[in-house]
Amino acid sequence: MSSHPPSSYPESLSCPENPLHPETLLCQRGGDAFGAVVPPIYQNSLFTFESWEAIATAFEDKINTPIYSRGHNPTVVEAERVLAAFAGAEKAKLFASGMAAISAGILHFLQPGCHVICVRNAYGPVLALLEQYLLPKFNIEQSFVGGAEVEEFAACIRDNTRLIYLESPASGLFGLQDLAAIAALAKAHGIATMVDNTWATPLFQRPLALGIDLEVHSCSKYLGGHSDIIAGVLLGSAALLDAIHSREFELLGARIAPMEAWFLLRSLRTLPLRMARHQQSALAVASMLAAHPKVARVDYPGLAGFPQAELARRQMSGFSGLMGFRLKASLKAGLKAGLGDGADGMGTDVRDAEAAARRFVNALKLIRIGVSWGGHESLIYAPAIGYQKELDPERFAALGLSPAQMRLSVGLEHVGDLIADLQQALEKV
């Protein structure tokens, strides 16, 4: 199979330069006949035309002309315009969810029998898409790497490799990938690159400027920020986004509703303020946890002791509010050592670690239990709750996880209250 990319894949993307700061870009909006500072919600499903000639002309440029709201809606287009300007992209395409955007991007680059390289700790549904759907249905070959070293990717490249999929930082253990180096490697082999930049947002990390071809976000997280929308976005060159629009977006139909796009526009206006607070509070929380005797480790790229701190500061300008930490009980919780020790397949140490994690989570009074992150509210989640039902113990351990691993999304509450809540819960471990 040829190693050349699909014809719709751009050779390179020159990110548009904008003299305005992000705070200003996110508060700007397109022209309005009435001078409204907030755009209207175009809730209609279709648009009418005055003549045969007018609608015929519209069909000559369906991507950029409102004909039917599944393909083009002015409220959605306004949100896409703001996102593209903010991220330094030529174009943005909004979808009904983050997974809809991810799926569209991955499907665009792949074809039956080709090969994809993916980071091992990517978002769980991405791994499921590759392993449980694309592999059995379309024979998509797959290689999974830790991602810390560029050489890992180089060693996996084949003649039929079409895509390198990244998530930096990954939302499990927050490992980073060297985006510029991986992008250069991929371009030298005619391979497309795609990165999930949800953790950092374009405010703190700009993958397109580092040479990445396609950037994806779950807008349900920081970009939305209020835990009241589900959406996703792809960012990249106009040629690439138009190709995705014409194929995966139009044909799969995962469009975002105008109301969701309007709420997203509302959220983007305050993103810089929110991210500054998330970062400030998260650093204080991470520092407290790192010094606590009942915490074994803290995974937060903003800490000076983070293993990839130098890379974090080289390719990111700031840090968000999501982190991981492991309770001290997990030092005894090696899943491999505990396999088969009990009738349930879990060793005593594993059950002890899980019990400690359960006591900690249930003792929290202010921080709520939930699976998402990036909203105004602080949330705690133990990855073992979901993963242990989906993965066998060996795979769970291979991901570097533990029953006592916690994922904490630091919200916008007063940081003193959050720290006090964490400290009192740790006393129960």
C-alpha positions as CSV (number, residue, x, y, z in Angstrom):
1,M,0.0,0.0,0.0
2,S,1.3,3.5,-0.8
3,S,2.6,5.5,2.0
4,H,1.3,8.8,0.5
5,P,-1.5,10.6,2.3
6,P,-5.0,11.0,0.8
7,S,-5.4,13.7,-1.8
8,S,-7.4,15.8,0.6
9,Y,-4.6,15.9,3.2
10,P,-2.8,19.3,3.1
11,E,1.0,19.4,2.8
12,S,1.2,22.0,5.5
13,L,-0.8,24.6,7.4
14,S,0.3,28.1,7.7
15,C,-1.6,29.3,10.8
16,P,-3.1,32.8,10.3
17,E,-1.4,35.5,12.3
18,N,-3.7,37.8,14.2
19,P,-2.4,40.9,16.1
20,L,-5.2,40.7,18.7
21,H,-4.8,38.9,22.0
22,P,-7.0,35.8,22.8
23,E,-9.0,37.7,25.3
24,T,-9.9,40.2,22.6
25,L,-10.5,37.7,19.9
26,L,-13.0,35.8,22.1
27,C,-15.0,38.9,22.7
28,Q,-15.3,39.9,19.0
29,R,-18.2,38.9,16.8
30,G,-19.1,39.3,13.1
31,G,-21.2,42.1,11.7
32,D,-24.9,42.5,12.6
33,A,-27.5,44.6,10.9
34,F,-28.9,45.7,14.3
35,G,-25.6,46.2,16.2
36,A,-26.4,43.4,18.7
37,V,-23.5,42.5,20.9
38,V,-24.7,38.9,21.2
39,P,-25.5,37.0,18.0
40,P,-29.0,35.6,17.5
41,I,-29.9,31.9,17.6
42,Y,-30.9,30.8,14.1
43,Q,-33.1,27.9,15.2
44,N,-34.6,27.2,11.8
45,S,-33.9,24.0,9.9
46,L,-33.7,25.4,6.4
47,F,-33.3,28.6,4.4
48,T,-35.5,29.8,1.5
49,F,-34.5,31.5,-1.8
50,E,-36.2,34.1,-4.0
51,S,-35.6,32.3,-7.3
52,W,-34.4,29.2,-9.1
53,E,-31.2,31.0,-10.0
54,A,-30.5,32.0,-6.3
55,I,-30.8,28.4,-5.0
56,A,-28.9,27.0,-7.9
57,T,-26.0,29.5,-7.1
58,A,-26.2,28.4,-3.4
59,F,-25.6,24.8,-4.4
60,E,-22.3,25.8,-6.1
61,D,-20.9,26.5,-2.6
62,K,-22.8,24.4,-0.2
63,I,-20.1,24.5,2.5
64,N,-20.3,28.3,2.9
65,T,-23.9,28.9,2.0
66,P,-26.9,28.4,4.4
67,I,-29.3,26.0,2.6
68,Y,-30.1,23.4,5.3
69,S,-29.0,23.7,9.0
70,R,-27.4,20.3,9.1
71,G,-24.7,21.6,6.7
72,H,-24.6,25.3,7.4
73,N,-26.2,27.4,10.2
74,P,-25.2,31.1,10.9
75,T,-25.0,30.6,14.7
76,V,-22.8,27.6,14.3
77,V,-20.7,29.3,11.7
78,E,-20.1,32.3,14.0
79,A,-18.9,30.0,16.8
80,E,-16.6,28.2,14.3
81,R,-15.2,31.6,13.1
82,V,-14.4,32.6,16.7
83,L,-12.8,29.2,17.5
84,A,-10.6,29.3,14.3
85,A,-9.4,32.8,15.0
86,F,-8.7,31.8,18.6
87,A,-6.7,28.7,17.8
88,G,-4.8,30.1,14.9
89,A,-6.5,27.8,12.4
90,E,-7.7,28.6,8.9
91,K,-11.0,26.9,9.7
92,A,-13.0,25.1,12.4
93,K,-15.8,22.5,12.2
94,L,-18.2,22.0,15.1
95,F,-19.7,18.6,15.9
96,A,-22.4,17.2,18.2
97,S,-19.8,15.8,20.6
98,G,-16.1,15.4,21.2
99,M,-16.3,11.8,20.0
100,A,-18.2,12.8,16.9
101,A,-15.3,15.2,16.0
102,I,-12.7,12.6,16.9
103,S,-14.4,9.9,14.8
104,A,-14.8,12.2,11.8
105,G,-11.1,13.2,11.9
106,I,-9.8,9.6,12.3
107,L,-12.2,8.2,9.6
108,H,-11.1,10.9,7.2
109,F,-7.5,9.8,7.2
110,L,-8.0,6.0,7.2
111,Q,-9.0,3.4,4.7
112,P,-9.4,-0.4,4.9
113,G,-6.0,-2.1,5.6
114,C,-4.1,1.0,6.6
115,H,-2.2,1.5,9.8
116,V,-2.6,4.0,12.7
117,I,-0.2,4.8,15.6
118,C,-2.0,5.9,18.8
119,V,-0.8,6.9,22.3
120,R,-1.6,4.1,24.8
121,N,-3.3,6.4,27.3
122,A,-5.6,8.2,24.9
123,Y,-9.2,8.8,25.9
124,G,-10.9,5.4,26.5
125,P,-13.6,5.7,23.7
126,V,-10.8,6.5,21.2
127,L,-9.1,3.2,22.0
128,A,-12.5,1.4,21.8
129,L,-13.1,3.0,18.4
130,L,-9.8,1.7,17.1
131,E,-9.8,-1.7,18.7
132,Q,-13.4,-2.7,18.8
133,Y,-14.8,-1.0,15.7
134,L,-12.2,-0.1,13.1
135,L,-10.0,-3.2,13.5
136,P,-12.8,-5.8,13.1
137,K,-14.8,-3.9,10.5
138,F,-12.1,-2.4,8.3
139,N,-8.9,-4.2,9.3
140,I,-7.3,-1.0,10.4
141,E,-3.9,-2.1,11.8
142,Q,-2.8,-0.4,15.0
143,S,0.2,0.3,17.1
144,F,0.1,1.8,20.6
145,V,3.0,3.6,22.2
146,G,3.7,5.3,25.5
147,G,4.5,8.5,23.6
148,A,7.2,10.0,25.8
149,E,9.9,9.4,23.2
150,V,9.7,10.3,19.5
151,E,11.7,7.1,18.7
152,E,8.6,5.1,19.8
153,F,6.6,6.5,16.9
154,A,9.5,6.2,14.5
155,A,9.9,2.5,15.3
156,C,6.2,1.8,14.5
157,I,6.0,3.5,11.1
158,R,5.1,1.2,8.2
159,D,4.5,1.7,4.5
160,N,0.8,1.9,5.1
161,T,0.8,4.2,8.2
162,R,-1.7,7.0,7.6
163,L,-2.2,8.6,10.9
164,I,-0.5,9.4,14.2
165,Y,-3.1,10.1,16.9
166,L,-1.9,12.0,20.0
167,E,-3.4,13.3,23.3
168,S,-1.1,15.8,25.1
169,P,-1.4,15.9,28.0
170,A,-3.4,12.7,28.1
171,S,-6.3,12.8,30.6
172,G,-5.3,9.6,32.4
173,L,-1.7,10.0,33.7
174,F,-1.1,13.3,31.9
175,G,1.9,12.2,29.9
176,L,3.0,14.6,27.2
177,Q,4.2,14.0,23.6
178,D,6.7,16.3,21.8
179,L,4.3,17.7,19.3
180,A,6.8,19.6,17.1
181,A,9.2,16.6,16.8
182,I,6.4,14.1,16.1
183,A,4.9,16.4,13.5
184,A,8.2,16.7,11.8
185,L,8.7,13.0,11.8
186,A,5.2,12.4,10.4
187,K,5.6,15.0,7.6
188,A,8.9,13.4,6.5
189,H,6.9,10.1,6.0
190,G,3.7,11.6,4.5
191,I,1.7,10.8,7.6
192,A,-1.1,12.9,9.0
193,T,-1.1,14.0,12.6
194,M,-4.1,14.6,14.9
195,V,-4.0,15.7,18.6
196,D,-6.6,16.0,21.3
197,N,-5.8,19.4,22.9
198,T,-8.8,19.5,25.3
199,W,-6.7,19.6,28.4
200,A,-4.6,22.7,27.5
201,T,-7.1,24.5,25.2
202,P,-5.7,26.8,22.5
203,L,-5.1,29.3,25.2
204,F,-2.2,27.3,26.6
205,Q,-1.1,25.1,23.7
206,R,-1.2,25.7,20.0
207,P,-0.6,22.4,18.2
208,L,-1.2,23.8,14.7
209,A,1.7,26.2,15.1
210,L,3.9,23.3,16.1
211,G,3.1,21.5,12.8
212,I,0.2,19.2,13.8
213,D,-2.4,18.8,11.0
214,L,-5.6,18.4,12.9
215,E,-6.6,19.6,16.4
216,V,-9.6,18.3,18.2
217,H,-11.4,19.4,21.4
218,S,-14.2,18.3,23.5
219,C,-16.1,21.6,23.8
220,S,-18.0,20.0,26.7
221,K,-14.9,20.6,28.9
222,Y,-13.0,24.0,29.3
223,L,-14.3,25.6,26.1
224,G,-17.8,25.2,27.3
225,G,-16.9,25.5,30.9
226,H,-20.3,25.4,32.5
227,S,-21.3,21.7,32.2
228,D,-24.3,22.5,30.1
229,I,-23.3,21.6,26.6
230,I,-22.0,18.6,24.7
231,A,-20.0,19.5,21.6
232,G,-16.7,18.9,19.8
233,V,-14.6,20.8,17.3
234,L,-11.9,20.1,14.6
235,L,-9.4,22.8,13.7
236,G,-7.0,22.9,10.8
237,S,-6.5,24.1,7.3
238,A,-9.4,25.2,5.1
239,A,-8.6,22.5,2.6
240,L,-8.7,19.8,5.2
241,L,-11.7,21.0,7.0
242,D,-13.7,21.5,3.8
243,A,-12.9,17.9,2.8
244,I,-14.1,16.7,6.2
245,H,-17.2,18.8,5.9
246,S,-18.1,17.4,2.5
247,R,-17.5,13.8,3.6
248,E,-17.5,12.8,7.2
249,F,-19.5,15.7,8.5
250,E,-22.2,15.7,5.8
251,L,-22.5,12.0,5.4
252,L,-22.5,11.0,9.1
253,G,-24.7,13.9,10.2
254,A,-23.2,14.6,13.6
255,R,-24.1,18.3,13.5
256,I,-24.2,20.6,16.6
257,A,-27.5,22.3,17.4
258,P,-27.6,26.2,17.1
259,M,-28.5,26.5,20.8
260,E,-25.4,24.5,21.7
261,A,-23.2,26.7,19.5
262,W,-24.8,29.8,21.1
263,F,-24.0,28.6,24.6
264,L,-20.4,27.8,23.4
265,L,-20.0,31.4,22.2
266,R,-21.2,32.6,25.6
267,S,-18.6,30.4,27.3
268,L,-15.7,31.4,25.1
269,R,-16.0,35.1,26.2
270,T,-14.9,34.2,29.7
271,L,-12.4,31.3,28.9
272,P,-9.2,33.3,29.7
273,L,-10.6,34.4,33.1
274,R,-11.7,30.9,33.9
275,M,-8.5,29.2,32.8
276,A,-6.4,31.6,34.9
277,R,-8.5,30.6,38.0
278,H,-8.3,26.9,37.1
279,Q,-4.5,27.1,36.8
280,Q,-4.0,29.1,40.0
281,S,-6.1,26.9,42.1
282,A,-4.9,23.6,40.6
283,L,-1.3,24.5,41.3
284,A,-2.1,25.2,44.9
285,V,-4.0,21.9,45.2
286,A,-1.3,19.9,43.5
287,S,1.3,21.4,45.7
288,M,-0.7,20.4,48.8
289,L,-1.3,16.9,47.6
290,A,2.4,16.4,46.6
291,A,3.4,17.2,50.2
292,H,0.7,15.1,51.9
293,P,1.9,12.0,53.6
294,K,-1.0,9.9,52.4
295,V,-0.5,10.7,48.7
296,A,2.0,8.6,46.8
297,R,2.3,10.7,43.6
298,V,0.7,13.7,41.8
299,D,0.4,13.8,38.0
300,Y,0.2,17.5,37.1
301,P,2.3,19.1,34.3
302,G,2.4,22.4,36.2
303,L,4.4,21.0,39.1
304,A,8.2,21.6,38.9
305,G,8.8,18.0,39.8
306,F,6.7,16.6,37.0
307,P,8.8,14.2,34.9
308,Q,8.2,16.1,31.7
309,A,8.3,19.5,33.2
310,E,10.8,20.9,30.7
311,L,8.7,19.7,27.7
312,A,5.6,21.1,29.3
313,R,7.1,24.5,29.6
314,R,8.5,24.4,26.1
315,Q,5.3,23.6,24.3
316,M,2.7,25.0,26.7
317,S,2.2,28.5,28.0
318,G,0.0,27.5,30.9
319,F,-1.8,24.6,32.7
320,S,-5.4,23.7,33.3
321,G,-7.2,22.4,36.3
322,L,-7.2,18.7,35.7
323,M,-4.7,16.4,37.5
324,G,-4.3,12.9,38.8
325,F,-3.0,11.6,42.1
326,R,-2.5,8.3,43.8
327,L,-3.2,7.5,47.4
328,K,-0.3,6.0,49.4
329,A,-2.3,2.8,49.8
330,S,-1.7,2.1,46.1
331,L,2.0,1.5,46.7
332,K,1.0,-2.0,47.7
333,A,-1.6,-2.4,45.0
334,G,0.4,-3.9,42.1
335,L,-2.3,-5.6,40.1
336,K,0.1,-8.1,38.6
337,A,1.2,-9.3,42.1
338,G,-2.4,-9.7,43.2
339,L,-3.8,-11.6,40.2
340,G,-5.5,-14.8,41.2
341,D,-5.0,-14.4,44.9
342,G,-8.8,-14.4,45.5
343,A,-11.9,-15.9,44.0
344,D,-12.7,-12.6,42.3
345,G,-9.3,-12.5,40.6
346,M,-8.2,-9.6,42.7
347,G,-5.4,-9.8,45.3
348,T,-5.8,-8.6,48.9
349,D,-3.6,-5.5,48.3
350,V,-5.8,-4.5,45.3
351,R,-8.9,-4.8,47.4
352,D,-7.3,-2.8,50.2
353,A,-6.3,0.0,47.8
354,E,-9.8,0.1,46.3
355,A,-11.3,0.3,49.8
356,A,-9.0,3.2,50.7
357,A,-10.0,5.0,47.5
358,R,-13.7,4.4,48.3
359,R,-13.3,5.8,51.8
360,F,-11.6,8.9,50.4
361,V,-14.1,9.6,47.7
362,N,-17.1,9.0,49.9
363,A,-15.7,11.4,52.6
364,L,-15.5,14.4,50.2
365,K,-18.2,17.0,51.1
366,L,-17.7,19.8,48.6
367,I,-16.0,18.1,45.7
368,R,-18.6,16.1,43.7
369,I,-18.3,12.7,42.0
370,G,-18.6,12.8,38.3
371,V,-17.0,11.5,35.0
372,S,-16.4,14.7,33.2
373,W,-14.2,17.7,33.9
374,G,-13.4,21.3,32.8
375,G,-16.6,22.8,34.3
376,H,-17.1,25.4,37.0
377,E,-17.6,22.7,39.6
378,S,-14.8,20.6,41.1
379,L,-15.2,16.8,40.4
380,I,-13.4,13.7,41.6
381,Y,-13.4,10.4,39.7
382,A,-11.5,7.1,40.2
383,P,-10.7,5.6,36.7
384,A,-10.8,2.1,38.2
385,I,-14.6,2.5,38.6
386,G,-15.0,2.4,34.8
387,Y,-11.9,0.7,33.6
388,Q,-12.1,-2.3,35.8
389,K,-15.5,-3.1,34.3
390,E,-14.2,-2.7,30.7
391,L,-10.6,-4.0,30.9
392,D,-9.0,-7.2,32.2
393,P,-6.5,-6.7,35.1
394,E,-3.4,-7.1,32.9
395,R,-4.6,-4.3,30.5
396,F,-5.6,-2.1,33.4
397,A,-2.1,-2.5,34.9
398,A,-0.4,-1.9,31.5
399,L,-2.0,1.5,31.3
400,G,-0.1,2.4,34.5
401,L,-3.3,2.8,36.5
402,S,-4.1,1.7,40.1
403,P,-7.3,1.2,42.1
404,A,-6.2,4.1,44.2
405,Q,-5.7,6.5,41.3
406,M,-7.8,9.6,41.5
407,R,-8.6,12.2,38.8
408,L,-9.4,15.6,40.1
409,S,-10.9,18.5,38.2
410,V,-10.3,21.7,40.1
411,G,-13.2,24.1,39.5
412,L,-13.8,27.7,40.3
413,E,-14.7,27.5,44.0
414,H,-12.4,29.1,46.6
415,V,-9.2,27.1,46.6
416,G,-9.1,27.2,50.4
417,D,-12.4,25.4,50.6
418,L,-11.2,22.8,48.1
419,I,-8.0,22.1,50.0
420,A,-9.8,21.8,53.3
421,D,-12.2,19.3,51.8
422,L,-9.4,17.2,50.3
423,Q,-7.4,17.3,53.6
424,Q,-10.4,16.1,55.7
425,A,-11.1,13.3,53.2
426,L,-7.5,12.2,53.2
427,E,-7.7,11.7,57.0
428,K,-10.2,8.9,56.3
429,V,-7.7,6.9,54.2
